[in-house]
């Protein structure tokens, strides 16, 4: 049969219960519709509702979020090309990996929390077979390289052991009260972020005043209905699906790529109320930051800050470098560019309209600053999001 009319049979062993899995599948479907003409077997389950291939399935390729030893053993011996899209079983012989870059996730998280002045950090990931400990190690190492320490929740029970809700709350509450305040906590995912916020509420711990919470991935429903709404890291799940499908297509066509692992950077931090605080004990710096965040999208300069805050320019520069590692002018530009990325991701405004809305005099100045910061033009960034946005 001519390859042009060949319909590939591809199994997609990725759960559909969360927004990450649905976005990965959407990316696979994008590639299939544009390039592959595939028949997709999506989220197959056995009688025990385990994510496994049907016994008699005969196909051409597999894309899987490897999540259990049973699943791994079933797929490992099969002859079809195999792509893994998660880090629980990373680097397995016979598989190619297209996965989130945990180091870049950790750097995004720390930058977001440091921008708010935090100097105390922690990581929350109760034992579970549903995620890898690699993302936690990446965050801890990133925090320590920056000269800080990172506390870790260690309940002293193994993954898979059932812990009652009340006992879990007692253990986590005890841990939270042992942490320095204010503290910024990265949670392994949005589900655990929401659980942590609930425990803070029942324990009388204020979020974000005493504990700021940032989820390591995004689930729109969980983040939006959390009290308070949960800041999160937006992963390029749709791009992971697309790139996994593109790699699988190459393998099914007989290519043998030398590179076995492909790491996809996360998109951005979606800032919500759970990290909306300035954890800085210098009142002048806090007032200056609040002024910047309120007025950055107007035509302000450092002199305007000094009109509002009774401090010399030299002292303000020194304090900003001490707490944030950048100058007041750089902070104004950072806030404007963050807003620019947000508008590029979720708005139909033109580049010129976005430039003005973010406080830049024109699209040229916006473009120069954006490219210097992010290594690409605003238009290139927007085009990339059309394919990779979750």
C-alpha positions in Angstrom: 0.0 0.0 0.0 1.3 3.5 -0.8 2.6 5.3 2.3 0.4 8.3 1.3 -2.7 6.2 2.0 -1.3 4.1 4.9 -3.4 4.5 8.1 -1.1 4.0 11.1 -2.6 2.4 14.2 -1.2 4.2 17.3 -2.0 3.5 20.9 -2.1 6.5 23.2 -1.8 5.3 26.8 -2.3 8.7 28.4 -5.0 9.4 31.0 -7.9 11.7 30.1 -8.8 12.6 33.7 -6.7 15.8 33.9 -6.0 18.8 31.7 -2.4 17.8 31.2 -3.3 14.4 29.7 -6.0 15.9 27.5 -3.6 18.5 26.2 -1.0 15.9 25.4 -3.6 13.9 23.4 -4.7 17.1 21.7 -1.1 17.6 20.5 -0.9 14.0 19.2 -4.2 14.6 17.4 -2.9 17.8 15.9 0.1 16.0 14.4 -2.0 13.0 13.2 -4.5 15.3 11.5 -1.8 17.3 9.7 0.7 14.6 8.9 -0.1 11.1 10.0 -3.6 9.9 9.0 -3.6 7.8 12.1 -6.2 5.6 13.9 -5.7 6.5 17.6 -6.6 4.0 20.4 -7.0 6.5 23.3 -6.9 5.7 27.0 -7.5 1.9 26.7 -8.5 0.1 30.0 -8.7 -3.4 31.2 -11.5 -4.9 33.4 -9.8 -3.4 36.5 -9.6 0.0 34.8 -5.8 -0.1 34.5 -4.4 1.8 31.6 -3.2 -1.1 29.5 -3.2 -2.3 25.9 -5.9 -4.8 24.8 -4.4 -8.3 24.6 -5.0 -8.7 20.9 -4.2 -5.1 19.8 -1.9 -5.0 16.8 -0.6 -1.6 15.9 2.3 0.4 14.5 3.4 2.6 17.4 2.8 3.5 21.1 2.8 6.8 23.0 2.5 6.2 26.7 2.6 8.1 30.0 4.4 5.2 31.7 3.0 5.2 35.2 3.2 1.6 36.6 5.5 -1.4 36.6 2.6 -3.5 35.2 2.2 -1.1 32.3 5.9 -0.9 31.6 6.2 -4.7 31.6 3.3 -5.1 29.1 4.7 -2.6 26.7 8.5 -3.2 27.0 8.6 -6.4 25.1 6.5 -5.2 22.2 8.2 -4.6 18.8 6.4 -1.3 17.9 8.3 2.0 18.3 7.5 3.4 21.8 7.5 7.0 23.1 7.3 7.8 26.8 5.9 11.3 27.9 6.5 11.3 31.6 9.5 11.1 34.0 8.3 8.3 36.3 10.0 5.7 34.1 12.6 7.8 32.2 15.5 6.4 30.3 14.1 2.9 29.9 15.8 0.7 27.2 13.6 0.5 24.1 11.8 3.8 24.7 12.3 7.3 23.5 11.4 10.1 26.0 9.6 13.4 25.2 9.2 14.9 28.6 9.0 18.2 30.6 12.3 19.8 31.4 12.3 19.6 35.2 15.3 21.9 35.6 13.6 24.7 33.6 10.4 24.1 35.7 12.4 24.5 38.8 14.1 27.7 37.5 10.7 29.2 36.6 9.4 28.4 40.0 12.3 29.9 41.9 12.4 33.0 39.8 8.6 33.6 40.4 9.0 33.2 44.1 12.2 35.2 44.4 10.5 38.0 42.4 8.2 38.3 45.4 11.1 38.5 47.9 10.9 35.0 49.4 14.1 33.7 51.0 12.6 30.6 52.7 11.5 27.7 50.4 10.0 24.2 50.8 8.7 21.4 48.6 5.5 19.4 49.1 5.0 16.0 47.5 3.4 13.3 49.6 4.5 9.8 48.6 2.7 8.6 45.5 3.4 6.4 42.5 1.7 9.0 40.3 4.8 11.2 39.9 8.5 11.1 39.9 10.7 12.5 42.6 12.9 14.1 39.9 11.0 17.3 39.8 11.5 17.7 43.6 15.2 17.1 43.3 15.5 19.6 40.5 13.8 22.3 42.6 15.9 21.5 45.7 19.1 21.7 43.7 18.0 24.9 42.0 17.2 26.6 45.3 20.5 25.4 46.9 22.5 26.7 43.9 21.0 30.1 44.5 22.3 30.1 48.0 19.1 29.1 49.9 17.9 26.0 51.7 14.8 24.0 50.9 12.7 22.1 53.4 11.0 19.0 52.2 7.8 17.2 53.5 8.9 13.8 54.7 6.0 12.0 56.4 7.9 8.7 56.8 5.5 6.4 55.0 6.0 4.7 51.7 4.2 5.5 48.4 1.0 3.4 48.2 0.2 3.3 51.9 -3.3 4.6 52.6 -3.4 7.5 55.1 -6.7 8.9 56.3 -7.6 12.5 55.6 -7.4 13.5 59.3 -4.0 11.9 59.8 -2.7 13.5 56.6 -3.9 16.9 57.8 -2.2 16.4 61.2 1.1 15.4 59.6 1.1 18.3 57.1 -0.1 20.9 59.6 2.7 19.9 62.0 5.2 20.2 59.1 3.8 23.6 58.0 4.1 25.0 61.6 7.7 23.9 61.7 8.7 26.1 58.7 10.0 29.6 58.9 7.5 32.3 58.0 6.8 33.6 55.4 7.7 30.5 53.3 7.1 29.8 49.6 6.2 26.1 48.8 6.3 24.4 45.4 3.9 21.5 45.3 4.5 18.6 43.0 1.2 19.3 41.1 -2.0 21.2 41.2 -3.9 18.5 43.1 -1.4 18.6 46.0 -1.4 22.4 45.8 -5.1 22.5 46.4 -4.8 19.9 49.2 -2.1 22.0 50.9 -4.2 25.2 50.7 -7.1 23.3 52.3 -4.9 22.1 55.2 -3.6 25.7 55.6 -7.2 26.9 55.9 -8.2 24.2 58.5 -4.9 24.9 60.4 -5.4 28.7 60.6 -2.4 29.3 58.4 -2.9 32.3 56.1 -2.2 31.9 52.3 -0.3 33.7 51.0 0.7 35.8 54.0 2.4 33.0 55.9 2.6 30.3 53.3 2.7 31.0 49.5 1.8 28.1 47.3 2.9 27.5 43.7 1.7 24.3 41.9 4.2 22.5 39.8 1.7 22.0 37.0 -1.6 23.5 35.9 -5.1 22.1 36.2 -7.4 24.9 35.4 -10.3 23.6 37.4 -8.3 22.8 40.5 -6.4 26.1 40.4 -9.5 28.2 39.9 -11.7 26.7 42.5 -8.9 26.6 45.1 -9.2 29.0 48.1 -7.3 31.2 47.4 -6.9 30.6 43.6 -3.7 28.7 43.0 -0.6 30.0 41.1 0.8 27.3 38.9 3.3 26.5 36.2 1.9 26.1 32.7 3.5 23.1 31.0 3.8 22.7 27.3 1.7 19.5 27.3 0.2 20.1 23.9 3.7 20.5 22.4 4.9 17.3 24.2 2.1 15.4 22.5 2.9 17.0 19.1 6.7 16.3 19.4 6.1 12.8 20.6 3.9 12.1 17.6 6.4 13.6 15.3 9.2 11.5 16.8 7.0 8.4 16.6 6.3 9.1 12.9 10.0 9.1 12.2 10.5 5.8 14.0 7.6 4.2 12.2 9.1 5.3 8.9 12.3 3.4 9.8 14.5 6.3 11.1 16.7 5.7 14.1 17.4 9.0 15.9 20.5 9.0 18.0 19.0 11.3 20.6 16.9 9.2 23.0 15.5 12.0 25.3 13.8 15.3 24.3 13.1 17.8 27.1 10.3 20.4 26.5 10.5 23.6 28.6 7.4 24.8 30.5 5.6 27.8 29.1 5.2 30.2 32.0 4.0 30.8 35.6 0.3 31.6 35.8 0.2 34.0 38.8 -2.9 33.9 41.0 -3.6 34.9 44.6 -1.7 32.1 46.4 1.6 33.8 45.7 0.3 37.4 45.5 2.5 38.9 48.3 5.8 40.7 48.8 7.7 38.8 51.4 10.2 41.6 52.1 10.7 43.2 55.5 11.8 46.6 54.1 8.8 48.8 53.9 10.3 51.2 51.4 11.1 48.4 49.0 7.6 46.9 49.4 6.0 50.3 48.7 8.2 50.8 45.7 7.3 47.3 44.4 3.6 47.9 44.9 3.9 51.2 43.0 5.7 49.5 40.2 3.1 46.7 39.9 0.3 49.2 40.0 1.7 51.7 37.6 4.2 49.9 35.4 1.9 49.9 32.4 1.9 53.7 32.5 4.8 55.8 31.3 6.7 55.7 34.6 10.4 55.9 35.4 12.4 55.5 38.5 11.9 59.2 39.4 8.2 58.5 39.7 8.9 55.9 42.3 11.0 58.3 44.3 8.2 60.8 44.4 6.1 58.1 46.2 8.7 56.6 48.4 10.8 58.7 50.8 14.2 57.2 50.0 17.2 58.3 48.0 17.8 56.8 44.6 21.1 55.3 45.7 19.5 53.6 48.7 16.6 52.3 46.6 19.1 50.8 44.1 21.0 49.1 46.8 17.9 47.6 48.5 16.5 46.4 45.2 19.8 44.6 44.4 19.9 43.1 47.9 16.3 41.7 47.8 15.7 41.1 44.1 19.1 41.1 42.4 18.1 43.8 39.9 17.5 47.6 39.7 14.2 49.4 40.0 14.3 50.1 36.2 14.9 46.4 35.5 11.9 45.6 37.7 9.7 47.9 35.7 10.8 46.3 32.5 10.3 42.8 33.9 6.7 43.5 35.0 5.9 45.0 31.6 7.4 42.0 29.7 5.5 39.5 32.0 2.3 41.3 31.1 3.3 41.2 27.4 3.8 37.4 27.5 0.4 37.0 29.2 -1.4 39.2 26.6 0.4 37.3 23.8 -0.8 34.0 25.2 -4.5 34.9 25.8 -5.4 37.9 23.7 -6.2 38.7 20.1 -4.6 42.2 20.4 -2.1 43.3 17.9 1.6 43.5 18.9 1.4 47.3 18.8 -1.7 47.3 21.0 0.0 44.9 23.5 3.1 47.1 23.5 1.1 50.2 24.5 -1.0 48.2 27.0 2.3 47.1 28.7 3.7 50.6 29.0 6.1 50.6 26.1 6.2 53.7 23.8 5.8 51.5 20.7 6.0 48.0 19.3 9.7 48.5 18.3 10.8 49.1 21.9 8.6 46.3 23.1 10.1 44.0 20.5 13.7 44.9 21.3 13.2 44.3 25.1 11.2 41.1 24.5 13.8 39.6 22.3 16.7 40.6 24.6 14.8 38.9 27.5 13.3 35.8 25.9 15.5 35.3 22.8 12.7 35.6 20.2 10.3 38.3 18.9 6.8 38.7 20.3 5.4 37.5 17.0 7.5 34.3 17.0 6.5 33.7 20.7 2.8 34.0 19.7 3.2 31.7 16.8 4.9 29.1 19.0 2.0 29.3 21.5 -0.5 28.5 18.7 1.0 25.0 18.7 2.2 24.6 22.2 -0.3 26.4 24.4 -2.0 24.1 26.9 
